[in-house]
Amino acid sequence: MHIPFFPTGKDKKLPKFNLLVYNKNIISIDQEKEKIAMITQERVLEILKEAGVLLEGHFRLTSGRHSNKYLQCAKIFRNTKYSEELCGALAEQYQNDGVEVVIGPAMGAVQMAYEVSRPLKCENYFTERDEEGKMALRRGFVVNPGMKVLIVEDVVTTGGSVREVIDLVKTAGGVVVGVGSIVDRTGGKIDFGVPFKSVISMEVESWEPQDCPLCKAGAGEPVKPGSRKV
């Protein structure tokens, strides 16, 4: 029988171990962190379906384009069991970037910025539009020169709002370490000029109003389910 040795006296200081037992196997803590962080696309789709995020019909997106599918990601934040898992998976992808503040544009990313900031243990702000309709930091939120900023958005389609926040942060002298979203509707095609990471990427078809096949088929007026007027 093997008897473990525990130092005493002068050798009282115990050595540091970076191992733990998982399912009767000894693995490193770093391996376990990676295992916990990994979330499969199947699991993400399961959450989106369970939360009632994916809607089908005739929709007018915030960009003005039309689509037969809409992702109502606000439903993720009705229950913390959804938001914690998805936002935690996104935050894990930026854990080594020294993020000092997470910023999300209102309204869709207000709660998201908070949820992503929690595992990163940093502050969170949100931007909103001023009287002239321009994206702004208000309510005492300030980006200081050199501050490392992660910008988040629940769903990225054209990335218009995100680009406005990027410009806002850079004008203030902040450093955009990256952009993160729960859903990337572009299938990985969008380029913000900074690292962009998502929890799930899917290409959902959309059309300019004059090219919309649903309009041409007489489907009626599209529904605008989001929070921003088009």
ABEGO torsion letter per residue (X at the ends): XBBBBBBBEAAABBBBBABBBBGGBBBBAAAAAAAAABBBAAAAAAAAAAAGABBBEBBBBAAGBBBABBBBAAAAAABAAAAAAAAAAAAAAAAAAGBABBBBBOAAAAAAAAAAAAAAGBBBBBBBBBAAGBBBBBGGBBBBBGBBBBBBBABBAAGAAAAAAAAAAAAAGBBBAEBBBABBAAGGABBAGBBBBBABBBBBBBBBAAABAAAAAGAEBBBBABABBX
